[in-house]
């Protein structure tokens, strides 16, 4: 599928929220930036991802970085009730989900994150 991963930046906020609310199959208000931004800006070290196929946003990953057992750790965001990958309706096969998760892990490992929670 050839997915491109990039860190979320505030310029993506409207696109992120539109995707979660209108194009995803499993997104709720808990994965919107509107919701997560109620936390003070420096409370969490955000490491959320935008995932694209070409120019189309096909998944978002709401996440923060924490330290756990002395290791830089991915955490499916501590500021939300529950986490996970929010995906587009056309990302529904096991093969595509596996590619998405594998790509996410490779991206974060390149950023020197050692654990995933």
N, CA, C and O atoms as CSV, one atom per row, in Angstrom:
chain,resi,resn,atom,element,x,y,z
A,1,UNK,N,N,0.824,-1.189,0.000
A,1,UNK,CA,C,0.000,0.000,0.000
A,1,UNK,C,C,0.867,1.251,0.000
A,1,UNK,O,O,0.408,2.306,-0.438
A,2,UNK,N,N,2.087,1.169,0.470
A,2,UNK,CA,C,3.026,2.277,0.475
A,2,UNK,C,C,2.504,3.474,1.277
A,2,UNK,O,O,2.040,4.469,0.720
A,3,UNK,N,N,2.595,3.343,2.574
A,3,UNK,CA,C,2.125,4.361,3.504
A,3,UNK,C,C,3.254,5.300,3.882
A,3,UNK,O,O,4.412,4.893,3.973
A,4,UNK,N,N,2.908,6.565,4.103
A,4,UNK,CA,C,3.873,7.564,4.556
A,4,UNK,C,C,3.461,8.017,5.953
A,4,UNK,O,O,2.305,8.367,6.191
A,5,UNK,N,N,4.415,8.004,6.864
A,5,UNK,CA,C,4.182,8.378,8.253
A,5,UNK,C,C,4.867,9.713,8.528
A,5,UNK,O,O,6.005,9.934,8.112
A,6,UNK,N,N,4.167,10.601,9.232
A,6,UNK,CA,C,4.771,11.859,9.645
A,6,UNK,C,C,4.174,12.268,10.988
A,6,UNK,O,O,3.034,11.931,11.307
A,7,UNK,N,N,4.970,13.003,11.767
A,7,UNK,CA,C,4.461,13.489,13.042
A,7,UNK,C,C,3.361,14.513,12.809
A,7,UNK,O,O,3.418,15.302,11.866
A,8,UNK,N,N,2.364,14.489,13.677
A,8,UNK,CA,C,1.305,15.484,13.668
A,8,UNK,C,C,1.923,16.850,13.962
A,8,UNK,O,O,2.830,16.969,14.786
A,9,UNK,N,N,1.422,17.874,13.281
A,9,UNK,CA,C,1.767,19.253,13.639
A,9,UNK,C,C,0.471,20.058,13.622
A,9,UNK,O,O,-0.509,19.658,12.994
A,10,UNK,N,N,0.472,21.183,14.310
A,10,UNK,CA,C,-0.775,21.940,14.505
A,10,UNK,C,C,-1.417,22.362,13.181
A,10,UNK,O,O,-2.626,22.591,13.140
A,11,UNK,N,N,-0.642,22.472,12.100
A,11,UNK,CA,C,-1.219,22.799,10.796
A,11,UNK,C,C,-2.162,21.698,10.305
A,11,UNK,O,O,-2.996,21.943,9.433
A,12,UNK,N,N,-2.038,20.488,10.858
A,12,UNK,CA,C,-2.892,19.361,10.462
A,12,UNK,C,C,-4.160,19.241,11.307
A,12,UNK,O,O,-4.950,18.323,11.090
A,13,UNK,N,N,-4.374,20.147,12.265
A,13,UNK,CA,C,-5.467,19.978,13.225
A,13,UNK,C,C,-6.839,19.832,12.572
A,13,UNK,O,O,-7.571,18.895,12.891
A,14,UNK,N,N,-7.198,20.732,11.671
A,14,UNK,CA,C,-8.526,20.660,11.045
A,14,UNK,C,C,-8.671,19.399,10.203
A,14,UNK,O,O,-9.712,18.744,10.236
A,15,UNK,N,N,-7.627,19.058,9.449
A,15,UNK,CA,C,-7.674,17.846,8.633
A,15,UNK,C,C,-7.796,16.611,9.520
A,15,UNK,O,O,-8.556,15.695,9.207
A,16,UNK,N,N,-7.057,16.583,10.618
A,16,UNK,CA,C,-7.111,15.462,11.576
A,16,UNK,C,C,-8.533,15.291,12.107
A,16,UNK,O,O,-9.107,14.204,12.038
A,17,UNK,N,N,-9.092,16.382,12.638
A,17,UNK,CA,C,-10.426,16.301,13.228
A,17,UNK,C,C,-11.482,15.939,12.188
A,17,UNK,O,O,-12.385,15.155,12.480
A,18,UNK,N,N,-11.386,16.494,10.985
A,18,UNK,CA,C,-12.340,16.136,9.930
A,18,UNK,C,C,-12.241,14.646,9.631
A,18,UNK,O,O,-13.259,13.968,9.496
A,19,UNK,N,N,-11.025,14.138,9.528
A,19,UNK,CA,C,-10.821,12.715,9.260
A,19,UNK,C,C,-11.466,11.863,10.361
A,19,UNK,O,O,-12.227,10.941,10.066
A,20,UNK,N,N,-11.165,12.167,11.609
A,20,UNK,CA,C,-11.694,11.371,12.728
A,20,UNK,C,C,-13.215,11.394,12.735
A,20,UNK,O,O,-13.853,10.355,12.909
A,21,UNK,N,N,-13.793,12.563,12.549
A,21,UNK,CA,C,-15.238,12.720,12.673
A,21,UNK,C,C,-16.022,12.279,11.433
A,21,UNK,O,O,-17.198,11.933,11.546
A,22,UNK,N,N,-15.392,12.283,10.247
A,22,UNK,CA,C,-16.153,12.059,9.012
A,22,UNK,C,C,-15.659,10.924,8.119
A,22,UNK,O,O,-16.436,10.385,7.331
A,23,UNK,N,N,-14.406,10.558,8.225
A,23,UNK,CA,C,-13.866,9.576,7.286
A,23,UNK,C,C,-13.380,8.292,7.938
A,23,UNK,O,O,-13.131,7.303,7.247
A,24,UNK,N,N,-13.242,8.293,9.245
A,24,UNK,CA,C,-12.732,7.090,9.902
A,24,UNK,C,C,-13.868,6.137,10.228
A,24,UNK,O,O,-15.031,6.530,10.330
A,25,UNK,N,N,-13.501,4.880,10.387
A,25,UNK,CA,C,-14.513,3.894,10.756
A,25,UNK,C,C,-14.571,3.664,12.261
A,25,UNK,O,O,-15.522,3.051,12.747
A,26,UNK,N,N,-13.583,4.136,13.007
A,26,UNK,CA,C,-13.549,3.856,14.437
A,26,UNK,C,C,-13.201,5.070,15.296
A,26,UNK,O,O,-12.915,4.920,16.484
A,27,UNK,N,N,-13.222,6.245,14.725
A,27,UNK,CA,C,-12.882,7.438,15.495
A,27,UNK,C,C,-14.047,7.950,16.321
A,27,UNK,O,O,-15.208,7.824,15.933
A,28,UNK,N,N,-13.717,8.529,17.461
A,28,UNK,CA,C,-14.700,9.198,18.315
A,28,UNK,C,C,-14.132,10.559,18.691
A,28,UNK,O,O,-12.987,10.865,18.360
A,29,UNK,N,N,-14.908,11.366,19.370
A,29,UNK,CA,C,-14.412,12.674,19.793
A,29,UNK,C,C,-13.150,12.537,20.647
A,29,UNK,O,O,-12.364,13.481,20.736
A,30,UNK,N,N,-12.945,11.373,21.275
A,30,UNK,CA,C,-11.773,11.172,22.128
A,30,UNK,C,C,-10.461,11.170,21.336
A,30,UNK,O,O,-9.396,11.358,21.923
A,31,UNK,N,N,-10.518,10.961,20.019
A,31,UNK,CA,C,-9.316,10.987,19.195
A,31,UNK,C,C,-9.137,12.314,18.461
A,31,UNK,O,O,-8.187,12.466,17.693
A,32,UNK,N,N,-10.028,13.271,18.685
A,32,UNK,CA,C,-9.886,14.560,17.994
A,32,UNK,C,C,-8.859,15.433,18.706
A,32,UNK,O,O,-8.617,15.294,19.905
A,33,UNK,N,N,-8.275,16.319,17.944
A,33,UNK,CA,C,-7.344,17.287,18.519
A,33,UNK,C,C,-8.116,18.277,19.400
A,33,UNK,O,O,-7.593,18.752,20.408
A,34,UNK,N,N,-9.358,18.585,19.015
A,34,UNK,CA,C,-10.190,19.460,19.853
A,34,UNK,C,C,-10.255,18.926,21.271
A,34,UNK,O,O,-10.142,19.687,22.233
A,35,UNK,N,N,-10.436,17.615,21.403
A,35,UNK,CA,C,-10.533,17.001,22.720
A,35,UNK,C,C,-9.175,16.987,23.417
A,35,UNK,O,O,-9.064,17.450,24.553
A,36,UNK,N,N,-8.159,16.473,22.769
A,36,UNK,CA,C,-6.868,16.283,23.425
A,36,UNK,C,C,-6.201,17.620,23.755
A,36,UNK,O,O,-5.405,17.699,24.691
A,37,UNK,N,N,-6.521,18.669,22.994
A,37,UNK,CA,C,-5.889,19.970,23.214
A,37,UNK,C,C,-6.394,20.694,24.457
A,37,UNK,O,O,-5.902,21.776,24.779
A,38,UNK,N,N,-7.369,20.116,25.163
A,38,UNK,CA,C,-7.784,20.775,26.398
A,38,UNK,C,C,-6.705,20.646,27.476
A,38,UNK,O,O,-6.707,21.401,28.448
A,39,UNK,N,N,-5.790,19.696,27.307
A,39,UNK,CA,C,-4.667,19.567,28.243
A,39,UNK,C,C,-3.694,20.710,28.016
A,39,UNK,O,O,-3.537,21.169,26.885
A,40,UNK,N,N,-3.037,21.177,29.073
A,40,UNK,CA,C,-2.002,22.200,28.878
A,40,UNK,C,C,-0.962,21.705,27.875
A,40,UNK,O,O,-0.616,20.524,27.861
A,41,UNK,N,N,-0.470,22.612,27.040
A,41,UNK,CA,C,0.388,22.252,25.917
A,41,UNK,C,C,1.624,21.443,26.311
A,41,UNK,O,O,2.015,20.547,25.562
A,42,UNK,N,N,2.231,21.710,27.414
A,42,UNK,CA,C,3.477,21.032,27.793
A,42,UNK,C,C,3.255,19.799,28.685
A,42,UNK,O,O,4.223,19.188,29.139
A,43,UNK,N,N,2.001,19.432,28.937
A,43,UNK,CA,C,1.727,18.317,29.846
A,43,UNK,C,C,2.226,16.982,29.293
A,43,UNK,O,O,2.725,16.146,30.045
A,44,UNK,N,N,2.091,16.784,27.985
A,44,UNK,CA,C,2.516,15.546,27.348
A,44,UNK,C,C,3.475,15.873,26.214
A,44,UNK,O,O,3.377,16.928,25.588
A,45,UNK,N,N,4.395,14.967,25.960
A,45,UNK,CA,C,5.250,15.094,24.781
A,45,UNK,C,C,4.536,14.352,23.654
A,45,UNK,O,O,4.612,13.127,23.551
A,46,UNK,N,N,3.851,15.108,22.823
A,46,UNK,CA,C,3.045,14.518,21.766
A,46,UNK,C,C,3.938,13.851,20.727
A,46,UNK,O,O,4.947,14.418,20.306
A,47,UNK,N,N,3.564,12.659,20.325
A,47,UNK,CA,C,4.263,11.982,19.215
A,47,UNK,C,C,3.231,11.315,18.310
A,47,UNK,O,O,3.443,10.217,17.797
A,48,UNK,N,N,2.104,12.014,18.129
A,48,UNK,CA,C,1.028,11.522,17.275
A,48,UNK,C,C,1.479,11.497,15.821
A,48,UNK,O,O,2.342,12.267,15.402
A,49,UNK,N,N,0.867,10.585,15.063
A,49,UNK,CA,C,1.235,10.424,13.655
A,49,UNK,C,C,0.050,10.624,12.725
A,49,UNK,O,O,-1.091,10.301,13.053
A,50,UNK,N,N,0.361,11.168,11.555
A,50,UNK,CA,C,-0.547,11.191,10.417
A,50,UNK,C,C,-0.019,10.149,9.441
A,50,UNK,O,O,1.181,10.094,9.174
A,51,UNK,N,N,-0.907,9.332,8.915
A,51,UNK,CA,C,-0.521,8.283,7.972
A,51,UNK,C,C,-1.240,8.553,6.661
A,51,UNK,O,O,-2.461,8.704,6.622
A,52,UNK,N,N,-0.462,8.610,5.594
A,52,UNK,CA,C,-1.017,8.937,4.281
A,52,UNK,C,C,-0.711,7.864,3.243
A,52,UNK,O,O,0.327,7.201,3.270
A,53,UNK,N,N,-1.638,7.731,2.352
A,53,UNK,CA,C,-1.420,6.971,1.122
A,53,UNK,C,C,-1.491,8.013,0.026
A,53,UNK,O,O,-2.566,8.533,-0.273
A,54,UNK,N,N,-0.358,8.319,-0.575
A,54,UNK,CA,C,-0.293,9.473,-1.461
A,54,UNK,C,C,-0.525,10.719,-0.629
A,54,UNK,O,O,0.150,10.925,0.380
A,55,UNK,N,N,-1.468,11.548,-1.037
A,55,UNK,CA,C,-1.804,12.754,-0.263
A,55,UNK,C,C,-2.995,12.553,0.662
A,55,UNK,O,O,-3.348,13.450,1.426
A,56,UNK,N,N,-3.616,11.381,0.596
A,56,UNK,CA,C,-4.836,11.119,1.368
A,56,UNK,C,C,-4.510,10.624,2.773
A,56,UNK,O,O,-3.743,9.677,2.947
A,57,UNK,N,N,-5.097,11.271,3.764
A,57,UNK,CA,C,-4.969,10.827,5.143
A,57,UNK,C,C,-5.793,9.559,5.310
A,57,UNK,O,O,-7.001,9.568,5.074
A,58,UNK,N,N,-5.137,8.446,5.722
A,58,UNK,CA,C,-5.841,7.161,5.845
A,58,UNK,C,C,-5.842,6.630,7.272
A,58,UNK,O,O,-6.554,5.673,7.580
A,59,UNK,N,N,-5.045,7.247,8.149
A,59,UNK,CA,C,-5.038,6.846,9.561
A,59,UNK,C,C,-4.390,7.943,10.384
A,59,UNK,O,O,-3.559,8.705,9.889
A,60,UNK,N,N,-4.781,8.010,11.648
A,60,UNK,CA,C,-4.115,8.886,12.615
A,60,UNK,C,C,-3.859,8.062,13.874
A,60,UNK,O,O,-4.620,7.162,14.229
A,61,UNK,N,N,-2.772,8.405,14.521
A,61,UNK,CA,C,-2.382,7.683,15.728
A,61,UNK,C,C,-2.138,8.726,16.811
A,61,UNK,O,O,-1.138,9.443,16.786
A,62,UNK,N,N,-3.062,8.800,17.757
A,62,UNK,CA,C,-2.957,9.743,18.866
A,62,UNK,C,C,-2.029,9.129,19.901
A,62,UNK,O,O,-2.342,8.085,20.472
A,63,UNK,N,N,-0.884,9.769,20.149
A,63,UNK,CA,C,0.121,9.154,21.024
A,63,UNK,C,C,0.966,10.217,21.719
A,63,UNK,O,O,1.077,11.357,21.268
A,64,UNK,N,N,1.548,9.799,22.818
A,64,UNK,CA,C,2.525,10.635,23.492
A,64,UNK,C,C,3.724,9.776,23.859
A,64,UNK,O,O,3.654,8.547,23.871
A,65,UNK,N,N,4.814,10.447,24.155
A,65,UNK,CA,C,6.027,9.756,24.564
A,65,UNK,C,C,6.168,9.890,26.078
A,65,UNK,O,O,6.015,10.975,26.638
A,66,UNK,N,N,6.457,8.776,26.718
A,66,UNK,CA,C,6.730,8.779,28.151
A,66,UNK,C,C,8.041,8.046,28.382
A,66,UNK,O,O,8.586,7.430,27.466
A,67,UNK,N,N,8.540,8.113,29.598
A,67,UNK,CA,C,9.679,7.287,29.984
A,67,UNK,C,C,9.152,6.169,30.869
A,67,UNK,O,O,8.440,6.421,31.841
A,68,UNK,N,N,9.504,4.932,30.530
A,68,UNK,CA,C,9.070,3.768,31.290
A,68,UNK,C,C,10.274,2.851,31.464
A,68,UNK,O,O,10.881,2.427,30.480
A,69,UNK,N,N,10.619,2.548,32.697
A,69,UNK,CA,C,11.801,1.735,32.996
A,69,UNK,C,C,13.052,2.303,32.337
A,69,UNK,O,O,13.910,1.553,31.871
A,70,UNK,N,N,13.153,3.625,32.300
A,70,UNK,CA,C,14.322,4.281,31.723
A,70,UNK,C,C,14.368,4.265,30.208
A,70,UNK,O,O,15.397,4.599,29.621
A,71,UNK,N,N,13.270,3.882,29.559
A,71,UNK,CA,C,13.247,3.793,28.098
A,71,UNK,C,C,12.213,4.757,27.526
A,71,UNK,O,O,11.117,4.921,28.063
A,72,UNK,N,N,12.603,5.394,26.407
A,72,UNK,CA,C,11.635,6.212,25.682
A,72,UNK,C,C,10.546,5.291,25.161
A,72,UNK,O,O,10.825,4.288,24.504
A,73,UNK,N,N,9.291,5.645,25.464
A,73,UNK,CA,C,8.184,4.728,25.241
A,73,UNK,C,C,7.033,5.415,24.526
A,73,UNK,O,O,6.641,6.527,24.879
A,74,UNK,N,N,6.494,4.734,23.508
A,74,UNK,CA,C,5.257,5.140,22.848
A,74,UNK,C,C,4.104,4.774,23.767
A,74,UNK,O,O,4.048,3.657,24.282
A,75,UNK,N,N,3.188,5.705,23.975
A,75,UNK,CA,C,1.997,5.431,24.776
A,75,UNK,C,C,0.795,5.939,24.002
A,75,UNK,O,O,0.753,7.101,23.597
A,76,UNK,N,N,-0.188,5.062,23.796
A,76,UNK,CA,C,-1.425,5.453,23.107
A,76,UNK,C,C,-2.151,6.422,24.026
A,76,UNK,O,O,-2.757,5.982,25.003
A,77,UNK,N,N,-2.119,7.602,23.780
A,77,UNK,CA,C,-2.144,8.859,24.526
A,77,UNK,C,C,-2.732,8.833,25.936
A,77,UNK,O,O,-3.875,8.425,26.145
A,78,UNK,N,N,-1.927,9.276,26.889
A,78,UNK,CA,C,-2.324,9.316,28.300
A,78,UNK,C,C,-3.429,10.334,28.572
A,78,UNK,O,O,-4.079,10.281,29.616
A,79,UNK,N,N,-3.642,11.248,27.648
A,79,UNK,CA,C,-4.669,12.267,27.846
A,79,UNK,C,C,-6.044,11.849,27.356
A,79,UNK,O,O,-6.998,12.621,27.453
A,80,UNK,N,N,-6.157,10.640,26.832
A,80,UNK,CA,C,-7.436,10.166,26.308
A,80,UNK,C,C,-7.911,8.962,27.110
A,80,UNK,O,O,-7.116,8.292,27.769
A,81,UNK,N,N,-9.191,8.700,27.051
A,81,UNK,CA,C,-9.770,7.582,27.782
A,81,UNK,C,C,-9.277,6.241,27.255
A,81,UNK,O,O,-9.028,5.313,28.025
A,82,UNK,N,N,-9.139,6.150,25.940
A,82,UNK,CA,C,-8.596,4.934,25.334
A,82,UNK,C,C,-7.866,5.326,24.067
A,82,UNK,O,O,-8.117,6.389,23.497
A,83,UNK,N,N,-6.962,4.465,23.627
A,83,UNK,CA,C,-6.145,4.786,22.469
A,83,UNK,C,C,-6.330,3.784,21.360
A,83,UNK,O,O,-7.249,2.965,21.370
A,84,UNK,N,N,-5.452,3.872,20.426
A,84,UNK,CA,C,-5.476,2.972,19.286
A,84,UNK,C,C,-5.301,3.743,18.003
A,84,UNK,O,O,-5.201,4.970,18.000
A,85,UNK,N,N,-5.265,3.017,16.931
A,85,UNK,CA,C,-5.098,3.605,15.611
A,85,UNK,C,C,-6.486,3.891,15.039
A,85,UNK,O,O,-7.347,3.012,15.017
A,86,UNK,N,N,-6.692,5.106,14.584
A,86,UNK,CA,C,-7.948,5.494,13.961
A,86,UNK,C,C,-7.757,5.372,12.453
A,86,UNK,O,O,-6.867,6.003,11.882
A,87,UNK,N,N,-8.584,4.568,11.819
A,87,UNK,CA,C,-8.364,4.242,10.411
A,87,UNK,C,C,-9.534,4.638,9.520
A,87,UNK,O,O,-10.677,4.744,9.966
A,88,UNK,N,N,-9.214,4.852,8.250
A,88,UNK,CA,C,-10.230,5.139,7.239
A,88,UNK,C,C,-11.052,3.889,6.973
A,88,UNK,O,O,-10.622,2.770,7.253
A,89,UNK,N,N,-12.226,4.101,6.434
A,89,UNK,CA,C,-13.120,2.982,6.144
A,89,UNK,C,C,-12.526,1.990,5.150
A,89,UNK,O,O,-12.905,0.818,5.154
A,90,UNK,N,N,-11.600,2.435,4.295
A,90,UNK,CA,C,-11.018,1.531,3.303
A,90,UNK,C,C,-9.788,0.778,3.822
A,90,UNK,O,O,-9.148,0.053,3.061
A,91,UNK,N,N,-9.455,0.936,5.089
A,91,UNK,CA,C,-8.342,0.199,5.708
A,91,UNK,C,C,-8.984,-0.843,6.624
A,91,UNK,O,O,-9.039,-0.663,7.841
A,92,UNK,N,N,-9.460,-1.913,6.037
A,92,UNK,CA,C,-10.254,-2.852,6.828
A,92,UNK,C,C,-9.786,-4.298,6.751
A,92,UNK,O,O,-10.374,-5.165,7.397
A,93,UNK,N,N,-8.758,-4.576,5.989
A,93,UNK,CA,C,-8.302,-5.961,5.908
A,93,UNK,C,C,-7.150,-6.191,6.871
A,93,UNK,O,O,-6.444,-5.255,7.248
A,94,UNK,N,N,-6.969,-7.427,7.260
A,94,UNK,CA,C,-5.866,-7.767,8.160
A,94,UNK,C,C,-4.527,-7.398,7.532
A,94,UNK,O,O,-3.626,-6.933,8.230
A,95,UNK,N,N,-4.386,-7.598,6.238
A,95,UNK,CA,C,-3.136,-7.272,5.539
A,95,UNK,C,C,-2.820,-5.788,5.656
A,95,UNK,O,O,-1.681,-5.415,5.938
A,96,UNK,N,N,-3.819,-4.940,5.441
A,96,UNK,CA,C,-3.598,-3.494,5.516
A,96,UNK,C,C,-3.330,-3.039,6.946
A,96,UNK,O,O,-2.479,-2.179,7.172
A,97,UNK,N,N,-4.033,-3.597,7.893
A,97,UNK,CA,C,-3.803,-3.247,9.301
A,97,UNK,C,C,-2.398,-3.686,9.714
A,97,UNK,O,O,-1.700,-2.948,10.410
A,98,UNK,N,N,-1.978,-4.883,9.291
A,98,UNK,CA,C,-0.618,-5.342,9.602
A,98,UNK,C,C,0.430,-4.411,9.005
A,98,UNK,O,O,1.417,-4.095,9.669
A,99,UNK,N,N,0.236,-3.965,7.767
A,99,UNK,CA,C,1.170,-3.033,7.141
A,99,UNK,C,C,1.220,-1.719,7.918
A,99,UNK,O,O,2.289,-1.141,8.110
A,100,UNK,N,N,0.067,-1.263,8.355
A,100,UNK,CA,C,-0.023,-0.025,9.121
A,100,UNK,C,C,0.727,-0.143,10.452
A,100,UNK,O,O,1.518,0.733,10.799
A,101,UNK,N,N,0.481,-1.212,11.186
A,101,UNK,CA,C,1.132,-1.404,12.493
A,101,UNK,C,C,2.638,-1.593,12.309
A,101,UNK,O,O,3.428,-1.017,13.057
A,102,UNK,N,N,3.034,-2.381,11.336
A,102,UNK,CA,C,4.457,-2.597,11.093
A,102,UNK,C,C,5.154,-1.286,10.721
A,102,UNK,O,O,6.243,-0.997,11.218
A,103,UNK,N,N,4.528,-0.498,9.852
A,103,UNK,CA,C,5.101,0.790,9.465
A,103,UNK,C,C,5.208,1.740,10.641
A,103,UNK,O,O,6.196,2.460,10.777
A,104,UNK,N,N,4.188,1.742,11.496
A,104,UNK,CA,C,4.207,2.585,12.693
A,104,UNK,C,C,5.367,2.187,13.599
A,104,UNK,O,O,6.106,3.050,14.074
A,105,UNK,N,N,5.531,0.903,13.841
A,105,UNK,CA,C,6.609,0.432,14.719
A,105,UNK,C,C,7.978,0.802,14.153
A,105,UNK,O,O,8.855,1.251,14.890
A,106,UNK,N,N,8.158,0.616,12.863
A,106,UNK,CA,C,9.435,0.966,12.231
A,106,UNK,C,C,9.689,2.463,12.364
A,106,UNK,O,O,10.805,2.873,12.686
A,107,UNK,N,N,8.670,3.286,12.120
A,107,UNK,CA,C,8.812,4.739,12.233
A,107,UNK,C,C,9.248,5.132,13.636
A,107,UNK,O,O,10.196,5.898,13.802
A,108,UNK,N,N,8.559,4.610,14.647
A,108,UNK,CA,C,8.890,4.966,16.030
A,108,UNK,C,C,10.248,4.411,16.453
A,108,UNK,O,O,10.972,5.074,17.196
A,109,UNK,N,N,10.606,3.227,16.002
A,109,UNK,CA,C,11.929,2.683,16.356
A,109,UNK,C,C,13.050,3.530,15.765
A,109,UNK,O,O,14.103,3.690,16.382
A,110,UNK,N,N,12.823,4.074,14.562
A,110,UNK,CA,C,13.811,4.984,13.964
A,110,UNK,C,C,13.948,6.255,14.791
A,110,UNK,O,O,14.988,6.913,14.764
A,111,UNK,N,N,12.903,6.593,15.521
A,111,UNK,CA,C,12.930,7.765,16.400
A,111,UNK,C,C,13.463,7.404,17.789
A,111,UNK,O,O,13.431,8.225,18.706
A,112,UNK,N,N,13.949,6.177,17.932
A,112,UNK,CA,C,14.579,5.674,19.139
A,112,UNK,C,C,13.604,5.413,20.292
A,112,UNK,O,O,14.004,5.427,21.457
A,113,UNK,N,N,12.341,5.177,19.975
A,113,UNK,CA,C,11.414,4.721,21.004
A,113,UNK,C,C,11.584,3.222,21.147
A,113,UNK,O,O,11.609,2.501,20.150
A,114,UNK,N,N,11.702,2.746,22.377
A,114,UNK,CA,C,12.072,1.346,22.628
A,114,UNK,C,C,10.926,0.468,23.072
A,114,UNK,O,O,11.003,-0.756,22.961
A,115,UNK,N,N,9.853,1.076,23.579
A,115,UNK,CA,C,8.721,0.293,24.088
A,115,UNK,C,C,7.432,0.870,23.531
A,115,UNK,O,O,7.371,2.035,23.138
A,116,UNK,N,N,6.394,0.027,23.505
A,116,UNK,CA,C,5.083,0.432,23.019
A,116,UNK,C,C,4.024,0.020,24.026
A,116,UNK,O,O,3.920,-1.151,24.389
A,117,UNK,N,N,3.244,0.985,24.472
A,117,UNK,CA,C,2.142,0.701,25.392
A,117,UNK,C,C,0.869,1.253,24.784
A,117,UNK,O,O,-0.202,1.134,25.379
